């Protein structure tokens, strides 16, 4: 009986070690799919002008997971000021992409204008397409370039979500 119990415990432990990365990949995939969909909606409805041909290319995607708590008061204040939504819910992650678009009406040459290329995800389940990267805004406002206290992990997905479409 003891051998059976030990076997079941070891098997359960081994299974949990293999299941955790799969669950993390699934969460990352869900964030990316939702973020790209929200970026498309934002560009289609708010950013593109009548002069644009609607070209929209996702060339590089990564997910930045953030800390929601901090030990020191300075970082805690930064997190509360720069990494929360209107309801004061903390940002847990954001997805950013390199986007090549016809923002300037310059087809066939498409550029990355680094605008509306990231989506923030908050602890309360809300998400929003941001005009600029929250870490870049944080750097510009605070002149802080050490991100180890706010960034938990960066998952670089290279070209896994690359796509080209026309949103008009």
LODRENMI-777927 format. One record per residue: x negated, y negated, z of N, C-alpha, C, CB in turn. Coordinates in steps of 0.2 Angstrom, whole numbers, padded with zeros to 4 digits. Atoms other than C-alpha are relative to their C-alpha. Glycine has a CB too. Example, Ala and Ser with C-alpha at 12.3 -4.5 7.8 and 13.67 -1.06 7.14 Angstrom:
! LODRENMI-777927
PT  n_px  n_py  n_pz ca_px ca_py ca_pz  c_px  c_py  c_pz cb_px cb_py cb_pz
PT -0004  0006  0000 -0062  0022  0039 -0004 -0006  0000  0005  0000  0006
PT  0004  0006 -0001 -0068  0005  0036  0004 -0005  0003 -0002 -0002 -0007
! end
This chain:
! LODRENMI-777927
PT  n_px  n_py  n_pz ca_px ca_py ca_pz  c_px  c_py  c_pz cb_px cb_py cb_pz
PT -0004  0006  0000  0000  0000  0000 -0004 -0006  0000  0005  0000  0006
PT  0004  0006  0000 -0014 -0012  0004 -0004 -0001 -0006 -0006  0001  0006
PT  0004  0001  0006 -0023 -0009 -0012  0005 -0003 -0005 -0002  0007 -0003
PT -0005  0002  0004 -0007 -0012 -0021  0001 -0008  0001  0007  0003  0000
PT  0000  0007 -0002 -0005 -0029 -0012 -0006 -0004 -0002  0001  0000  0008
PT  0006  0004  0002 -0023 -0034 -0015  0000 -0001 -0008 -0006  0004  0002
PT -0001  0001  0008 -0020 -0030 -0034  0005 -0005 -0002  0002  0007 -0003
PT -0006  0005  0002 -0004 -0040 -0035 -0003 -0007  0001  0006  0001  0004
PT  0003  0007 -0002 -0013 -0055 -0026 -0005 -0002 -0005 -0002  0000  0007
PT  0005  0002  0004 -0028 -0054 -0037  0003 -0001 -0007 -0005  0006 -0001
PT -0004  0001  0007 -0017 -0052 -0053  0003 -0007  0000  0004  0006 -0002
PT -0003  0006  0000 -0007 -0067 -0048 -0005 -0006  0000  0004  0000  0007
PT  0005  0006  0000 -0022 -0078 -0044 -0003  0000 -0007 -0006  0002  0005
PT  0003  0000  0007 -0030 -0073 -0061  0005 -0003 -0005 -0002  0007 -0003
PT -0006  0003  0005 -0013 -0077 -0070  0000 -0008  0001  0006  0004  0001
PT -0001  0007 -0002 -0012 -0094 -0061 -0006 -0004 -0003  0001 -0001  0007
PT  0006  0003  0003 -0030 -0098 -0067  0001 -0001 -0007 -0006  0003  0002
PT -0001  0000  0007 -0025 -0095 -0085  0006 -0004 -0002  0001  0007 -0003
PT -0006  0004  0001 -0008 -0103 -0084 -0001 -0008  0001  0006  0002  0004
PT  0000  0007 -0002 -0013 -0120 -0077 -0003 -0004 -0006 -0005 -0001  0005
PT  0002  0003  0006 -0023 -0125 -0093  0006  0000 -0006 -0006  0002 -0003
PT -0006  0000  0005 -0008 -0120 -0104  0005 -0005  0002  0003  0007  0000
PT -0005  0005 -0002  0004 -0130 -0094 -0003 -0007 -0001  0002  0001  0008
PT  0003  0006  0001 -0008 -0145 -0095  0000 -0002 -0007 -0007 -0001  0003
PT  0000  0001  0007 -0009 -0143 -0114  0007 -0002 -0002 -0003  0006 -0004
PT -0007  0001  0002  0010 -0142 -0115  0002 -0007  0002  0004  0005  0004
PT -0002  0007 -0002  0012 -0159 -0105 -0004 -0005 -0004 -0003 -0001  0008
PT  0003  0004  0005 -0001 -0167 -0116  0003  0000 -0006 -0008  0002 -0001
PT -0004 -0001  0007  0008 -0161 -0132  0006 -0004  0001  0001  0007 -0002
PT -0006  0004 -0001  0024 -0168 -0125 -0001 -0008  0000  0004  0002  0006
PT  0002  0007  0000  0016 -0185 -0121 -0001 -0003 -0007 -0005 -0001  0005
PT  0003  0002  0007  0008 -0186 -0138  0006 -0001 -0005 -0005  0004 -0003
PT -0006  0000  0004  0024 -0182 -0147  0005 -0005  0001  0004  0007  0000
PT -0005  0006 -0002  0035 -0194 -0137 -0003 -0007 -0002  0001  0001  0007
PT  0003  0007  0001  0022 -0208 -0139  0000 -0001 -0007 -0007  0001  0003
PT  0000  0001  0007  0020 -0206 -0158  0007 -0002 -0002 -0003  0006 -0004
PT -0007  0002  0002  0039 -0206 -0160  0001 -0007  0002  0004  0005  0003
PT -0001  0007 -0003  0040 -0222 -0149 -0004 -0005 -0004 -0002  0000  0007
PT  0004  0004  0004  0026 -0230 -0159  0003 -0001 -0007 -0007  0002 -0001
PT -0004  0001  0006  0035 -0227 -0175  0006 -0004  0000  0002  0007 -0003
PT -0006  0004 -0001  0051 -0234 -0169 -0002 -0007  0001  0004  0003  0006
PT  0002  0007 -0002  0042 -0249 -0162 -0002 -0004 -0007 -0005 -0001  0005
PT  0003  0003  0006  0033 -0252 -0179  0006 -0001 -0005 -0005  0004 -0003
PT -0006  0001  0005  0049 -0249 -0189  0004 -0006  0002  0004  0007  0000
PT -0005  0005 -0002  0060 -0260 -0179 -0002 -0007  0002  0004  0003  0005
PT  0002  0007 -0003  0049 -0274 -0172 -0006 -0003 -0003 -0001  0001  0007
PT  0006  0002  0002  0032 -0275 -0180  0000 -0002 -0007 -0006  0005  0002
PT  0000  0001  0008  0033 -0273 -0199  0004 -0005 -0002  0002  0007 -0003
PT -0003  0005  0003  0038 -0287 -0209  0003  0002 -0007 -0004 -0007 -0001
PT -0003 -0002  0006  0048 -0287 -0225 -0005  0001 -0006  0005 -0006 -0003
PT  0006 -0001  0005  0031 -0289 -0235 -0003  0007  0000 -0005 -0006  0001
PT  0003 -0007 -0001  0025 -0272 -0228  0003  0005 -0004 -0001  0001  0007
PT -0002 -0006  0003  0026 -0256 -0237  0002  0005  0005 -0005  0003 -0006
PT -0002 -0005 -0005  0029 -0247 -0221 -0005  0006  0002  0006  0003 -0001
PT  0006 -0005 -0001  0012 -0237 -0222 -0001  0001  0008 -0006 -0001 -0004
PT  0001 -0001 -0007  0009 -0229 -0205 -0004  0006  0001  0006  0001  0005
PT  0004 -0005  0000 -0006 -0218 -0202 -0003  0001  0007 -0006  0000 -0005
PT  0003 -0001 -0007 -0011 -0210 -0185 -0006  0004 -0002  0005  0005  0004
PT  0007 -0003  0002 -0030 -0206 -0186 -0003  0003  0006 -0004 -0005 -0003
PT  0003 -0003 -0006 -0035 -0202 -0168  0004 -0001  0006 -0007 -0004  0000
PT -0004  0000 -0005 -0026 -0198 -0153 -0003  0002  0007  0007  0004 -0001
PT  0003 -0002 -0007 -0031 -0197 -0134  0005 -0002  0005 -0007 -0003  0001
PT -0004  0001 -0006 -0022 -0196 -0118 -0004 -0002  0006  0005  0006  0002
PT  0004  0002 -0006 -0029 -0206 -0103  0005  0001  0006 -0002 -0007 -0001
PT -0003 -0002 -0006 -0023 -0199 -0086 -0003 -0005  0005  0000  0007  0002
PT  0002  0005 -0005 -0023 -0212 -0072  0001  0002  0007  0003 -0007 -0002
PT -0001 -0001 -0008 -0025 -0212 -0053  0006 -0005  0001 -0006 -0002  0004
PT -0006  0004 -0002 -0009 -0219 -0045 -0001 -0003  0007  0007  0004  0000
PT  0002  0002 -0007 -0017 -0221 -0028 -0008 -0002  0000  0001  0006  0005
PT  0007  0002 -0001 -0034 -0229 -0022 -0002  0000  0007 -0001 -0006 -0004
PT  0002  0000 -0007 -0044 -0228 -0007 -0002 -0008  0002 -0007  0004  0001
PT  0002  0007 -0002 -0051 -0246 -0007  0006 -0005 -0002 -0006 -0002 -0004
PT -0005  0005  0001 -0040 -0262 -0006  0000 -0003 -0007  0000 -0005  0005
PT  0001  0004  0006 -0047 -0270 -0022  0003  0004 -0006 -0007 -0001 -0001
PT -0002 -0004  0005 -0043 -0255 -0033  0008  0001  0001 -0003  0007  0000
PT -0007  0000 -0001 -0026 -0253 -0025  0004 -0006 -0002  0001  0001  0008
PT -0003  0007  0003 -0022 -0271 -0029  0000  0000 -0007 -0003 -0006  0003
PT  0000 -0001  0007 -0027 -0268 -0047  0005  0005 -0003 -0007  0002 -0002
PT -0005 -0005  0002 -0017 -0253 -0049  0007 -0002  0001  0000  0007  0004
PT -0007  0003 -0001 -0001 -0262 -0042  0001 -0005 -0005  0000 -0002  0007
PT -0001  0006  0005 -0004 -0277 -0053  0000  0002 -0007 -0005 -0005  0001
PT  0000 -0001  0008 -0009 -0270 -0070  0002  0007 -0002 -0008  0000 -0001
PT -0002 -0007  0003 -0003 -0252 -0070  0006  0002  0003 -0006  0005  0002
PT -0007 -0001 -0003  0015 -0253 -0064  0005 -0003 -0005  0001 -0002  0007
PT -0005  0003  0004  0031 -0256 -0073  0004 -0005  0004  0005  0005 -0003
PT -0004  0005 -0003  0045 -0269 -0069  0003  0003  0007  0005 -0002 -0004
PT -0003 -0003 -0006  0052 -0257 -0056 -0006  0002  0005  0004  0007 -0002
PT  0006 -0002 -0004  0034 -0255 -0048 -0001  0007  0000  0001 -0003  0007
PT  0002 -0007  0000  0033 -0237 -0053 -0007  0000 -0003  0005  0004 -0004
PT  0006 -0001  0003  0015 -0232 -0056 -0001  0003 -0007 -0005  0003  0005
PT  0001 -0003  0006  0008 -0228 -0073 -0004  0006  0001 -0004 -0005 -0005
PT  0004 -0006 -0001  0002 -0210 -0073 -0004  0002 -0006  0005  0006  0001
PT  0004 -0002  0006 -0004 -0209 -0091  0002 -0005 -0006  0000  0007 -0002
PT -0002  0003  0006 -0005 -0217 -0108 -0003  0003 -0006 -0001 -0008  0000
PT  0002 -0003  0006 -0007 -0211 -0125 -0002 -0006 -0005  0005  0004 -0004
PT  0002  0005  0005 -0017 -0222 -0138 -0003  0004 -0006 -0006 -0004  0003
PT  0002 -0003  0007 -0020 -0219 -0156 -0004 -0006 -0004  0006  0002 -0004
PT  0003  0004  0005 -0030 -0227 -0170  0006  0000 -0005 -0007  0002 -0003
PT -0006  0001  0005 -0016 -0234 -0182 -0003 -0004 -0006  0006 -0003  0003
PT  0001  0004  0006 -0019 -0239 -0200  0007 -0001 -0003 -0005  0004 -0005
PT -0007  0002  0002 -0004 -0249 -0206 -0001 -0006 -0005  0004 -0003  0006
PT  0000  0006  0005  0001 -0262 -0219  0002 -0006  0004  0005  0002 -0006
PT -0002  0006 -0004  0003 -0275 -0205 -0001 -0006 -0004 -0004  0000  0006
PT  0001  0006  0003 -0005 -0288 -0216  0003 -0001 -0007 -0008 -0001  0000
PT -0003  0000  0007  0004 -0283 -0232 -0006  0001 -0005  0004 -0006 -0002
PT  0006 -0001  0004 -0013 -0278 -0239 -0001  0006 -0004 -0006 -0002  0004
PT  0001 -0006  0003 -0009 -0262 -0247 -0004  0000 -0007  0007  0004 -0002
PT  0001 -0007 -0003 -0018 -0251 -0253 -0005  0000  0005 -0002  0005 -0006
PT  0005  0000 -0005 -0031 -0256 -0240  0004 -0001  0007 -0005 -0006 -0001
PT -0003  0000 -0006 -0024 -0252 -0223 -0005 -0001  0006  0004  0006  0001
PT  0005  0001 -0005 -0032 -0258 -0207  0003  0002  0007 -0001 -0008  0000
PT -0002 -0001 -0007 -0031 -0255 -0188  0000 -0006  0003 -0005  0006  0003
PT -0001  0007 -0003 -0025 -0271 -0180  0000  0001  0008  0006 -0003 -0002
PT  0000 -0001 -0007 -0026 -0263 -0163  0006 -0003  0004 -0006 -0002  0003
PT -0006  0003 -0003 -0008 -0268 -0159  0005  0005  0000  0003 -0006 -0005
PT -0005 -0005 -0001  0006 -0257 -0152 -0002  0007 -0002  0006 -0002 -0005
PT  0003 -0007  0001 -0005 -0242 -0153 -0001  0004  0006 -0007 -0001 -0003
PT  0000 -0005 -0006 -0002 -0235 -0136  0007  0000  0004 -0006 -0002  0005
PT -0006 -0001 -0004  0012 -0229 -0125 -0001  0002  0007  0005  0005 -0003
PT  0001 -0001 -0007  0013 -0230 -0106  0005  0005  0003 -0001 -0006  0004
PT -0005 -0005 -0003  0021 -0216 -0096 -0001 -0002  0008 -0002  0007 -0001
PT -0001  0002 -0007  0027 -0220 -0078  0002  0005  0004  0004 -0006  0001
PT -0002 -0005 -0004  0030 -0210 -0063  0008  0001  0001 -0003 -0001  0007
PT -0008  0000 -0001  0049 -0214 -0063  0003  0003 -0007  0003 -0007  0001
PT -0002 -0004  0007  0050 -0205 -0081  0001 -0005 -0005  0006  0003  0002
PT -0001  0004  0006  0051 -0221 -0091 -0007 -0001 -0004  0001 -0007  0003
PT  0006  0001  0004  0039 -0225 -0105  0001 -0006 -0005 -0001  0006 -0005
PT -0001  0006  0004  0036 -0240 -0116 -0006 -0001 -0005  0000 -0007  0005
PT  0005  0002  0004  0026 -0245 -0131 -0004 -0006  0002  0002  0000 -0008
PT  0003  0007 -0002  0013 -0258 -0126 -0004 -0003 -0006 -0006  0002  0005
PT  0003  0004  0005  0006 -0271 -0137 -0008  0001  0000  0001 -0008  0000
PT  0007 -0001 -0001 -0012 -0268 -0130 -0001  0005  0005 -0004 -0007  0002
PT  0002 -0005 -0005 -0021 -0255 -0121  0000 -0002  0007 -0007  0003 -0002
PT  0001  0003 -0007 -0019 -0257 -0102 -0007  0000  0003  0005  0005  0004
PT  0007  0000 -0002 -0037 -0253 -0099 -0004 -0006 -0003 -0004  0007 -0001
PT  0003  0006  0003 -0042 -0266 -0111  0002 -0007  0003  0001  0000 -0008
PT -0003  0006 -0004 -0030 -0279 -0103 -0003  0000  0007  0007  0001  0000
PT  0003  0000 -0007 -0037 -0274 -0086 -0007 -0003 -0001  0000  0007  0003
PT  0007  0003  0001 -0055 -0277 -0092  0000 -0007 -0002 -0004  0004 -0006
PT  0000  0008  0002 -0051 -0294 -0100  0002 -0004  0006  0005  0000 -0006
PT -0002  0004 -0005 -0042 -0300 -0085 -0005  0000  0007  0007  0002  0002
PT  0004 -0001 -0006 -0054 -0293 -0071 -0007  0000 -0002  0002  0006  0003
PT  0007 -0001  0002 -0071 -0292 -0081 -0003  0006  0003 -0004 -0006  0003
PT  0002 -0006 -0003 -0072 -0275 -0073 -0001  0005 -0005  0005  0003  0006
PT  0002 -0005  0005 -0080 -0261 -0084 -0001  0007  0003 -0005 -0003 -0004
PT  0001 -0007 -0004 -0081 -0247 -0071  0007  0003  0001 -0004 -0001  0006
PT -0006 -0002  0000 -0066 -0237 -0074  0001  0007  0004  0003  0002 -0007
PT  0000 -0006 -0004 -0070 -0222 -0063  0005  0000  0006 -0007  0002  0003
PT -0005  0001 -0006 -0058 -0228 -0049  0007  0000 -0003 -0001 -0006  0004
PT -0007  0000  0002 -0043 -0229 -0061  0002  0005 -0005  0001 -0007 -0004
PT -0001 -0005  0005 -0046 -0216 -0075 -0001  0007  0003 -0004 -0001 -0006
PT  0001 -0007 -0003 -0043 -0198 -0069 -0003  0005 -0005  0006  0003  0003
PT  0002 -0005  0006 -0046 -0189 -0086  0002 -0003 -0006  0003  0007  0001
PT -0001  0002  0007 -0047 -0193 -0104  0000  0007 -0004 -0005 -0005 -0003
PT  0000 -0006  0004 -0041 -0179 -0116  0000 -0002 -0007  0007  0004  0002
PT  0001  0002  0007 -0047 -0182 -0133  0002  0005 -0005 -0008 -0002 -0002
PT -0003 -0005  0004 -0037 -0173 -0146 -0002 -0001 -0008  0008 -0001  0000
PT  0003  0001  0006 -0047 -0179 -0161  0006 -0001 -0006 -0004  0006 -0002
PT -0005  0001  0006 -0036 -0176 -0177  0006  0004  0001 -0003  0001 -0006
PT -0006 -0005  0000 -0023 -0164 -0170  0007 -0004 -0001  0000  0002  0008
PT -0007  0003  0002 -0009 -0177 -0172 -0001 -0005 -0005  0002 -0004  0007
PT  0000  0005  0005 -0015 -0186 -0187  0005  0001 -0005 -0007  0002 -0004
PT -0005  0000  0005 -0002 -0190 -0200  0001 -0006 -0003  0007  0002  0004
PT -0001  0006  0004  0003 -0202 -0213  0007  0000 -0002 -0005  0000 -0007
PT -0007  0001  0002  0021 -0208 -0217  0001 -0007 -0001  0004  0003  0006
PT -0002  0007  0002  0030 -0223 -0223  0007 -0001  0004  0002 -0001 -0008
PT -0005  0002 -0005  0042 -0231 -0210  0006 -0004 -0003 -0002 -0003  0006
PT -0005  0004  0003  0052 -0240 -0223  0004  0004 -0005 -0002 -0007 -0003
! end
